[in-house]
Each structure stands twice: as structure tokens, then as C-alpha cells.
Amino acid sequence: MMIQRFQEWLTSASGLRRILNIYGPYLGAGVKVEYLAKDFREARVSMKLRWYNRNYVGTHFGGSLFSMIDPFYMLLVMNNLGRDYIVWDAEASIKFVSPGRGVVKAQFLITDEMLADIKANTANGEKYLPTYEVVIKDEQDNLVAKVEKKLYIRRKS
């Protein structure tokens, strides 16, 4: 009974948010998962500029900016589609637009249209490789970076 409750906690949005906030790479980079919706349709993350995540010129280290947003579309889509689907990160690219200083933030949204598109393109068992964009902004709402995340999605046989 205790193990089942622990497993349920691990698969809940609040449990996953807590785990991600103590996950070594996130803890080490200073990434904080601010919000994870109960239905896994939205996530918000932030990162403060600290001595341990700044680069040589005193702005956010690019690797930390990328890691801040890395798993979220995969996690959100995976939790919305359920166990009948395989969901993996397939590819990513990041374009640095301006230096990141202070607190930087990113938001992820999963819409009904996105899920319908995925289901329509995987109905026959074929793989689908949609690309989603996420932007990283600073406290003044200035664009810091644009990231494109390509997912591999396939309905299980």
C-alpha cells in the first residue's frame, strides 16, 4: 500500500514538480519548476543568475538556459497521451538572442489542437516528429533565447 501511494505521488504533477526541483542537474543549475498544472497542460520554469550558472562574461550560461527547458514538452505530451504512446525528445536547437541577466523564465502550453494533431498523425502507427517552440525571457520580458524542440511520437502497437 505504501509503495503504491509513493508511485501515485511520483506520477502526480505536484510530485513530479517536487522531484524536478531537487533533481541534481536542475539543483546545480539553479532551475526552479515554478508551476506544473495538475492536467500536465502547462509548466513554468525560472532560473536566477548565480555565480554557479553564469558564463565568462557574467550572463546566463547557455547550457543552463537549454537545460532549463529541455524535458518539458516531452513530459507534458507524454503525460497527456498516456501509456499507449512512445514520446522522446528527438532534436533541439537554441538561438541566443540577447544576454540573459537576472531571472529568466519559460512557459510551456499543451493545447487541445496539439493533442488532436498528434493523434491524427499517429493513428496508423506511424512516427510523428512535431516541432514546438519555447521562448526564454528575462524579467523585463525581453527575449533571451528561442528553442525549437522536436519530439518523436508513435502510438504503440
ABEGO torsion letter per residue (X at the ends): XAAAAAAAAAABAAAAAAAAAABAAAAAAGBBBABBBAAGABBBBBBBBBAAABBAAGBBBAAAAAAAAAAAAAAAAAAAAEAABBBBBABBBBBBABBBBEBBBBBBBBBAAAAAAAAAAAAAGBBBBBBBBBBBBBAAGBBABBBBBBBBBBBBX
